[in-house]
Amino acid sequence: MTKLFQPLTIKDVTMRNRIAVSPMCQYSSNDGMPNDWHLVHLGSRAVGGAGLVVVEATAVSPEGRISPADSGIYTDDHVEPFAKIARFLEGHGAVAGIQLAHAGRKASVRKPWEGDNSIDSDQGGWDTIAPSAIAFGENIPKVPCEMSVDDIKRVQSHFVDSAKRALAAGFRFLEIHFAHGYLAHEFYSPLSNKRDDEYGGSFENRIRFLTETFAAVREVWPAHLPLAARLSVTDWVEGGVTIEESIELTKRLKSAGLDMLDVSHGFVIPGVDAVPWSPGMMLPHADQIGREAEILTTTSWLITKPQQAEDAIASGQVDMVMLAREILRDPYWPYHAAKELAVPTASEILPVQYARAAK
C-alpha cells in the first residue's frame, strides 16, 4: 500500500489514512453557531475519504472571532450543533477535529469577499485586544487594547472552557491555533509583542502565553486523545520568529504533552515579500522540526498533487498532509488520489452509496 493511505495512530485515535482537511474559515456562522453549510461542507470531505477533518478556526470568545460570521464554541449552546457535525464525520470514517483560536488584533473584520477590513464599533465591530497596543496595519488599522495580566488569564480560561466543550461535542482531535498573526502568535513574535513584563521581551517571556495556554488545555483534554498546535515557525523577516526559536518552543510543548505540530508560517505583519511561494514550501521546515524536536508533524501550503503528498509521507518529511484549497475544489481528492496512485482498494474509500459508480 502507498504510504499516504496507511493508517496513522496518535494516542488512542487512528486515522484511516494520512490525509487531513485543514481548518479553513467559512465565514458562514451567526453568533458562532455552525449550521447546515458546515455540516455539508465538512461532511462531504468525510464522505470523500479524508482520514481527519478539522473544523475551521473556532473562537473561544466572541471578541476572538476574526469576523462576525466566524465559528465559535464560547457557550454551551454551541455544543450540540457541533456534536451533530462530529457524529456525521465519525459516522463516515473520518476522525472529527476542531481548531481553537483567538484572533487578537486581527479580529473584528469583514468577510474576505466584503473587503476583509476592520469593522468600526458602530457598524457591528468590537474592541480588539493584543499583547501590545499596535495595529496590524493596512486593511486592519484598528488599534487593539493592550492586555493586562488579568486579561491574559481570562483568555486562557476561555481556551480551557472551549476545550471542554469540544470534548463534550465528541471531537477526538484538538488543535490550538498559535499561528497566522492571531493572538498567540502576536505574543510569540517580537514584531507584535513590545511588552516589558513577564509576557514580553525575551524568548522565555514571549512564549509564556503559548506554553501556559497549552498546559492549561492539556490539563482538561484527555491524555488518550491527540492535542496538536498550529505554529507559525517563521515570520520570514529579520527581527521576527525564527526556525531555531520554533524548534526550541516545539520541544517544550512536546514535553508538556504536544502530540503533533502543524507547521505553518507568517502573517503577523502585512507586506512581507520574502515568502518563497512554491509547491510544498513548508515541507522542508516540517521535516527539520520533526527531526530535531522528535515529534509528529503535518503541514499544508501548496500540497495539491497525489504523488507530491505520497512522496512527502514516504520520505518522512511529514506524518500527515493537510489539504486546504485543493480539497475545497475536490471533496473527493482522497478517492481520486487513490486511483492515481493505483491503490487496489480505491473504490472502498467511497461510501457504499457511491462505490458502485466507481467500478
VEXDREN-2710 file (C-alpha; in Angstrom, 1 decimal):
% VEXDREN-2710
k/r/px/py/pz
1/MET/0.0/0.0/0.0
2/THR/1.1/3.5/-0.6
3/LYS/2.3/5.4/2.5
4/LEU/-0.4/8.1/2.0
5/PHE/-3.1/5.5/2.6
6/GLN/-1.6/3.8/5.6
7/PRO/-3.4/4.5/8.9
8/LEU/-1.9/6.9/11.4
9/THR/-2.4/6.2/15.1
10/ILE/-1.9/9.0/17.6
11/LYS/-2.6/8.0/21.2
12/ASP/-5.9/6.1/21.1
13/VAL/-7.1/7.7/17.8
14/THR/-6.5/6.1/14.4
15/MET/-6.9/8.0/11.2
16/ARG/-7.7/5.7/8.2
17/ASN/-5.1/7.5/6.1
18/ARG/-2.6/10.3/6.2
19/ILE/-5.0/12.9/4.5
20/ALA/-6.4/15.6/6.7
21/VAL/-8.7/18.5/5.8
22/SER/-7.1/21.7/7.1
23/PRO/-9.2/24.1/9.2
24/MET/-10.5/26.7/6.7
25/CYS/-12.7/29.6/7.7
26/GLN/-16.1/29.6/6.0
27/TYR/-17.4/32.9/7.3
28/SER/-20.9/31.4/7.5
29/SER/-21.9/31.4/11.1
30/ASN/-24.3/33.5/13.2
31/ASP/-23.0/34.1/16.7
32/GLY/-20.5/31.3/16.3
33/MET/-23.1/28.7/15.5
34/PRO/-22.3/26.0/12.9
35/ASN/-25.2/25.3/10.6
36/ASP/-26.2/23.2/7.6
37/TRP/-23.5/24.8/5.5
38/HIS/-20.8/23.5/7.9
39/LEU/-22.5/20.0/8.1
40/VAL/-22.5/19.6/4.3
41/HIS/-19.1/21.3/3.8
42/LEU/-17.3/19.2/6.4
43/GLY/-19.4/16.1/5.9
44/SER/-18.7/15.9/2.2
45/ARG/-14.9/15.7/2.9
46/ALA/-15.5/12.8/5.3
47/VAL/-17.6/11.1/2.6
48/GLY/-14.8/11.9/0.2
49/GLY/-12.4/9.8/2.2
50/ALA/-10.3/12.1/4.3
51/GLY/-8.8/10.5/7.5
52/LEU/-9.1/13.6/9.6
53/VAL/-11.5/16.6/9.1
54/VAL/-10.7/19.7/11.2
55/VAL/-13.3/22.4/11.8
56/GLU/-12.2/25.9/11.0
57/ALA/-10.6/28.3/13.4
58/THR/-13.3/28.3/16.1
59/ALA/-13.2/31.3/18.5
60/VAL/-13.0/30.8/22.3
61/SER/-14.9/34.1/22.9
62/PRO/-17.0/36.5/20.9
63/GLU/-14.1/39.0/20.8
64/GLY/-11.8/36.3/19.5
65/ARG/-13.7/35.9/16.2
66/ILE/-12.0/37.1/13.1
67/SER/-15.3/38.3/11.7
68/PRO/-18.9/38.4/13.0
69/ALA/-19.5/35.3/10.8
70/ASP/-16.8/33.1/12.4
71/SER/-17.3/29.8/14.0
72/GLY/-17.3/29.8/17.8
73/ILE/-17.6/27.5/20.8
74/TYR/-17.8/30.0/23.6
75/THR/-21.2/29.0/25.1
76/ASP/-22.7/25.6/26.0
77/ASP/-25.3/26.2/23.3
78/HIS/-22.7/25.7/20.7
79/VAL/-22.0/22.1/21.8
80/GLU/-25.0/20.3/20.2
81/PRO/-24.7/21.9/16.8
82/PHE/-21.0/20.8/16.7
83/ALA/-21.9/17.4/18.1
84/LYS/-24.2/16.8/15.1
85/ILE/-21.2/17.5/12.8
86/ALA/-18.8/15.4/14.8
87/ARG/-21.2/12.5/14.7
88/PHE/-21.6/12.7/10.9
89/LEU/-17.8/12.9/10.4
90/GLU/-17.1/9.9/12.6
91/GLY/-20.1/8.0/11.1
92/HIS/-18.4/8.3/7.7
93/GLY/-15.0/7.2/8.7
94/ALA/-13.2/10.4/9.5
95/VAL/-11.8/11.5/12.8
96/ALA/-13.5/14.7/13.9
97/GLY/-11.2/17.5/14.8
98/ILE/-11.5/21.2/15.7
99/GLN/-9.2/24.1/16.0
100/LEU/-9.5/26.6/18.9
101/ALA/-8.5/30.2/18.2
102/HIS/-8.5/33.8/19.2
103/ALA/-7.8/36.4/16.6
104/GLY/-6.3/39.1/18.8
105/ARG/-5.7/42.3/16.9
106/LYS/-6.8/40.7/13.6
107/ALA/-10.4/40.4/14.9
108/SER/-13.5/42.5/14.1
109/VAL/-13.0/42.4/10.3
110/ARG/-15.4/41.9/7.4
111/LYS/-15.6/38.7/5.4
112/PRO/-12.9/38.4/2.7
113/TRP/-15.5/38.9/-0.1
114/GLU/-16.8/42.0/1.7
115/GLY/-13.4/43.7/2.0
116/ASP/-11.5/41.9/4.8
117/ASN/-11.0/45.2/6.6
118/SER/-11.7/46.5/10.1
119/ILE/-15.3/47.0/11.2
120/ASP/-16.0/50.0/13.3
121/SER/-17.8/49.6/16.6
122/ASP/-20.9/51.5/15.3
123/GLN/-21.1/49.1/12.3
124/GLY/-21.1/45.8/14.3
125/GLY/-17.5/45.6/15.2
126/TRP/-15.9/45.4/18.6
127/ASP/-12.8/46.5/20.6
128/THR/-9.9/44.1/20.0
129/ILE/-7.1/43.0/22.3
130/ALA/-3.5/42.1/21.8
131/PRO/-0.2/41.9/23.7
132/SER/0.6/45.4/22.7
133/ALA/-1.5/48.4/21.6
134/ILE/-0.1/48.2/18.0
135/ALA/-2.4/47.9/15.0
136/PHE/-1.8/45.2/12.4
137/GLY/-1.9/47.8/9.7
138/GLU/-3.0/48.1/6.1
139/ASN/-6.6/47.0/5.9
140/ILE/-6.8/46.4/9.7
141/PRO/-5.9/49.8/11.2
142/LYS/-7.9/49.3/14.4
143/VAL/-5.6/49.8/17.4
144/PRO/-6.1/47.0/20.0
145/CYS/-6.2/47.4/23.7
146/GLU/-3.0/46.1/25.4
147/MET/-3.9/43.1/27.5
148/SER/-3.4/43.2/31.3
149/VAL/-2.3/40.1/33.1
150/ASP/-5.9/39.6/34.2
151/ASP/-7.0/39.7/30.5
152/ILE/-4.4/37.1/29.7
153/LYS/-5.7/34.8/32.4
154/ARG/-9.3/35.4/31.3
155/VAL/-8.5/34.4/27.7
156/GLN/-6.6/31.3/28.8
157/SER/-9.7/30.3/30.8
158/HIS/-11.7/30.7/27.6
159/PHE/-9.4/28.2/25.8
160/VAL/-9.9/25.8/28.7
161/ASP/-13.7/26.1/28.7
162/SER/-13.8/25.8/24.9
163/ALA/-11.7/22.6/25.0
164/LYS/-14.1/21.1/27.5
165/ARG/-17.0/21.9/25.1
166/ALA/-15.1/20.4/22.2
167/LEU/-14.7/17.2/24.1
168/ALA/-18.4/17.2/25.1
169/ALA/-19.3/17.7/21.4
170/GLY/-17.4/14.5/20.5
171/PHE/-14.3/15.8/18.9
172/ARG/-11.3/13.5/19.2
173/PHE/-8.5/15.7/17.8
174/LEU/-7.9/19.2/19.1
175/GLU/-5.6/21.8/17.6
176/ILE/-4.7/25.1/19.2
177/HIS/-4.1/28.0/16.8
178/PHE/-0.7/29.5/17.6
179/ALA/-0.2/30.9/14.0
180/HIS/-1.1/33.4/11.3
181/GLY/-0.7/36.6/13.3
182/TYR/-3.6/35.8/15.7
183/LEU/-3.4/36.3/19.4
184/ALA/-0.9/33.6/20.4
185/HIS/1.4/34.4/17.5
186/GLU/1.2/38.1/18.5
187/PHE/2.7/37.1/21.8
188/TYR/5.3/34.9/20.2
189/SER/6.6/37.4/17.6
190/PRO/8.8/40.4/18.6
191/LEU/7.2/42.2/15.7
192/SER/3.9/42.5/17.5
193/ASN/4.9/42.0/21.2
194/LYS/6.5/45.1/22.7
195/ARG/5.7/44.3/26.3
196/ASP/8.2/44.8/29.1
197/ASP/6.6/42.4/31.7
198/GLU/6.8/38.6/32.1
199/TYR/4.9/38.2/28.8
200/GLY/7.3/40.2/26.5
201/GLY/10.9/40.8/25.6
202/SER/12.9/37.7/25.9
203/PHE/12.1/34.4/24.2
204/GLU/11.2/32.9/27.6
205/ASN/8.7/35.7/28.1
206/ARG/7.3/35.8/24.6
207/ILE/6.5/32.1/24.6
208/ARG/4.9/32.2/28.1
209/PHE/1.3/32.8/26.8
210/LEU/1.6/29.9/24.5
211/THR/3.1/27.4/27.0
212/GLU/0.7/28.4/29.7
213/THR/-2.3/28.2/27.5
214/PHE/-1.2/24.8/26.1
215/ALA/-0.6/23.4/29.6
216/ALA/-4.0/24.6/30.8
217/VAL/-5.7/22.9/27.8
218/ARG/-3.7/19.8/28.1
219/GLU/-4.9/19.5/31.7
220/VAL/-8.5/19.2/30.6
221/TRP/-8.1/17.5/27.2
222/PRO/-7.9/13.7/27.9
223/ALA/-4.4/12.2/27.8
224/HIS/-5.5/9.5/25.4
225/LEU/-6.7/12.0/22.7
226/PRO/-4.3/13.9/20.4
227/LEU/-3.6/17.5/21.1
228/ALA/-1.9/19.5/18.3
229/ALA/-0.8/23.0/17.7
230/ARG/-0.5/25.1/14.5
231/LEU/2.5/27.3/14.8
232/SER/3.9/30.0/12.5
233/VAL/7.5/28.8/12.7
234/THR/9.0/31.8/10.8
235/ASP/7.9/35.3/10.1
236/TRP/10.2/35.5/7.0
237/VAL/11.6/38.8/8.1
238/GLU/14.6/40.0/10.2
239/GLY/13.5/40.6/13.8
240/GLY/10.7/38.1/13.7
241/VAL/10.2/34.5/14.8
242/THR/12.9/32.1/13.6
243/ILE/13.0/28.4/12.9
244/GLU/15.6/27.9/15.7
245/GLU/13.2/29.5/18.2
246/SER/10.3/27.4/16.9
247/ILE/12.3/24.2/17.3
248/GLU/13.0/25.1/20.9
249/LEU/9.4/26.0/21.5
250/THR/8.2/22.8/20.0
251/LYS/10.5/20.8/22.2
252/ARG/9.0/22.5/25.3
253/LEU/5.4/22.0/24.0
254/LYS/6.2/18.3/23.4
255/SER/7.5/18.0/27.0
256/ALA/4.1/19.4/28.1
257/GLY/2.1/16.9/26.0
258/LEU/2.1/18.1/22.4
259/ASP/1.4/15.2/20.1
260/MET/1.7/16.8/16.7
261/LEU/2.9/20.1/15.3
262/ASP/1.0/21.7/12.3
263/VAL/3.8/23.6/10.7
264/SER/2.8/27.0/9.2
265/HIS/4.2/30.4/8.7
266/GLY/3.9/34.2/8.7
267/PHE/1.0/36.7/8.6
268/VAL/1.9/38.6/11.8
269/ILE/2.6/41.8/9.8
270/PRO/1.4/42.9/6.4
271/GLY/3.6/43.4/3.3
272/VAL/6.1/40.6/3.7
273/ASP/7.8/40.0/0.3
274/ALA/10.2/37.3/1.3
275/VAL/7.7/34.3/1.4
276/PRO/9.1/31.7/-1.0
277/TRP/5.7/30.7/-2.5
278/SER/6.2/27.3/-4.2
279/PRO/4.6/23.8/-4.2
280/GLY/5.1/22.2/-0.8
281/MET/7.0/25.2/0.5
282/MET/6.7/24.3/4.2
283/LEU/7.7/20.6/3.8
284/PRO/11.5/21.2/4.5
285/HIS/10.7/23.2/7.6
286/ALA/8.3/20.5/8.8
287/ASP/11.0/17.8/8.1
288/GLN/13.6/19.8/10.1
289/ILE/11.4/20.5/13.1
290/GLY/10.1/16.9/13.2
291/ARG/13.6/15.5/13.2
292/GLU/15.1/18.0/15.7
293/ALA/12.1/18.1/18.1
294/GLU/11.4/14.4/17.6
295/ILE/7.7/15.0/17.1
296/LEU/5.0/14.1/14.5
297/THR/4.4/16.9/12.0
298/THR/1.9/17.9/9.4
299/THR/1.7/20.9/7.1
300/SER/-0.3/22.3/4.2
301/TRP/0.7/25.1/1.8
302/LEU/0.5/24.2/-1.9
303/ILE/0.3/20.5/-1.4
304/THR/-2.0/19.6/-4.3
305/LYS/-0.9/16.5/-6.2
306/PRO/-1.3/12.9/-5.0
307/GLN/2.3/11.9/-5.9
308/GLN/3.6/15.1/-4.1
309/ALA/1.7/14.1/-1.0
310/GLU/2.8/10.5/-1.3
311/ASP/6.4/11.5/-1.6
312/ALA/6.2/13.8/1.5
313/ILE/4.9/10.9/3.6
314/ALA/7.1/8.2/2.1
315/SER/10.3/10.3/2.6
316/GLY/9.4/11.1/6.2
317/GLN/9.1/14.9/5.7
318/VAL/5.7/14.8/7.4
319/ASP/3.5/12.2/9.0
320/MET/0.3/13.6/7.6
321/VAL/-0.6/16.1/4.9
322/MET/-3.2/18.9/5.5
323/LEU/-5.1/19.7/2.3
324/ALA/-6.7/23.2/2.0
325/ARG/-7.8/24.8/-1.2
326/GLU/-7.3/21.7/-3.2
327/ILE/-9.8/19.7/-1.2
328/LEU/-12.2/22.7/-1.4
329/ARG/-12.0/22.3/-5.2
330/ASP/-12.3/18.5/-5.0
331/PRO/-14.0/17.0/-1.9
332/TYR/-13.2/13.5/-3.3
333/TRP/-9.5/14.2/-3.6
334/PRO/-8.6/11.1/-1.4
335/TYR/-10.5/8.8/-3.8
336/HIS/-9.0/10.4/-6.9
337/ALA/-5.6/10.3/-5.3
338/ALA/-6.0/6.6/-4.6
339/LYS/-7.0/5.9/-8.2
340/GLU/-4.0/7.9/-9.5
341/LEU/-1.6/6.1/-7.1
342/ALA/-3.1/2.7/-8.1
343/VAL/-4.3/1.8/-4.7
344/PRO/-6.2/-1.6/-5.2
345/THR/-8.9/-0.7/-2.7
346/ALA/-9.6/2.8/-4.1
347/SER/-13.3/2.1/-4.6
348/GLU/-13.6/1.2/-0.9
349/ILE/-12.8/4.8/0.1
350/LEU/-16.2/5.9/-1.1
351/PRO/-19.4/5.1/0.9
352/VAL/-21.4/2.2/-0.3
353/GLN/-24.0/4.5/-1.8
354/TYR/-21.3/5.8/-4.3
355/ALA/-18.9/2.8/-4.6
356/ARG/-20.8/1.0/-7.4
357/ALA/-20.4/4.1/-9.6
358/ALA/-16.7/3.9/-9.2
359/LYS/-16.4/0.4/-10.7
END
